[in-house]
Amino acid sequence: MKIHQKKMPYSEVLKLPRLKHKNPLKPNGALCALVRILVEPTLRQIKFSYTKERMELIGKDEPCLILMNHSSFTDMKLAYGIFYPKKTGFITSVDAMSGILGKFMRILGCSPTHKFVTDMSLLKDIEYMLKVNKTNVIMYPEAGYSLDGRTTTLPRKLGVLLKRLGVPVVTVITTGAFARDPVYNMLQIRDVKVSAHVKCLATAEEIKEKSVAELDAMIDEAFSFDNFAWQRDNKVVIDEPFRADGLHRVLYKCPHCGEENEMEGKGIHITCNACGKKWEMDEYGRLSALEGETEYSHIPDWYDWQRECVRKEIEDGTYLLDTDVDIAVQVNLSGICMIGPGHLTHNAEGFHLTNADGDLDYRQNAEFTHTLYADYYWYEIADTIGIGDNEFSYFCFPKKNLSVTKARLATEELYKWTKEKKKEARKLKRAQRETEQ
């Protein structure tokens, strides 16, 4: 999938019309039927099936909020395989609704939003879809694709949203979708069967009875999954000869020598070009060193170790991303504007983006968002770091070899670290006041 691009200076981008809010449309029945026909070949190819739990508790015509995990572009097709002919709207990213495709998506009942940005109009849109259009609403609370096969960091207090909406909440957790098309594998499809579990997490009455904390805990439990563990434990064979292609995007740091951005995933191996150590990825998704110790056979364990390393850099005050980038900007649904070169830094203060012409100077502090939109081979352009607000989305393509995965880990850890520091400061201040009294 590609996105419409146009080259222009940032000064001209500032003159472009901004995205205007429109109430979501009720899904067009004829177009929904056509989409269902079009997705059928994919559903057959992956031998799609799903199980249901507690769904009988939801009334036949009762709209509900559907929370679905986000593994690949196939997810929307799976949703049609589960919920059609019930009319269902989707919360979709602004970039995904660009161009002509976006016009069709709007007729299908999709509503655009910016990733990882507080958007009050989004809440109103969801309410409008549920209570005016009387349709289901599907949203992906992770917002971004899973990188390591586990849950992308979820926003806190989703329970507040559930309380406000007061409708049944359904979860859809897929298995096999990530294994079939992991985002790191350069759009190469594997032969994997895909299934889903559809569960009524809570009825409207149950939501009234539970606290926000209890609802958040229920969502966290529902979204506790590990696709690599699922593949290993269920002996799901993935024997494609390209299964490790691009794996260095996820595993960017060598656990043997500690070098970063020297890893290379190719074929069935991932290799450190700094020290020469090589690991093989077997047909069950496990890693084993060809020589010496296998530091991490389970890919998420390697990922967690990288997170720990990033956290240590933050605590030591040494974390820094400092790179030249090419910049794309999006302000409406016409596509992206390529504004040329710039420079991006990321440290304890947050992100700072400037362009070569000197008329762009954007700062985003470390508390702005709980995670980062980091994507691989974004719209077949390059790996990207996405930042911005409700008006401007900036997509930064690093010119040098560095990991956008590390930027995501750092964003998440800086967010937590900053919150912890402020909490400690408040505690200290209270203790000082009590002492003075």
Secondary structure, DSSP 8 states (H G I E B T S, - for coil): ----EEE--HHHHTTS------------HHHHHHHHHHHHHHHHHTT-EEEEESGGGS-TT---EEEE---STTHHHHHHHHHTTS-EEEEEETGGG-HHHHHHHHHTT-EEE-TTS--HHHHHHHHHHHHTS--EEEE-TT-S--SSSB-----S-HHHHHHHH-S-EEEEEEESHHHHS-GGGTT-------EEEEEEEE-HHHHHHS-HHHHHHHHHHHT--BHHHHHHHTT-----TTTTTTGGGT--B-TTT--BS-EEEETTEEEETTT--EEEE-TTS-EEESSS--S-SSHHHHHHHHHHHHHHHHHHT---EEEEEEEEEESSTT-EEEEEEEEEEEETTEEEEEETTS--EEEEETTS-SS-EEEEEETTTEEEEEEE-SS-EEEEEESSS--HHHHHHHHHHHHHHHHHHHHHHHHHHHHHHHHH-
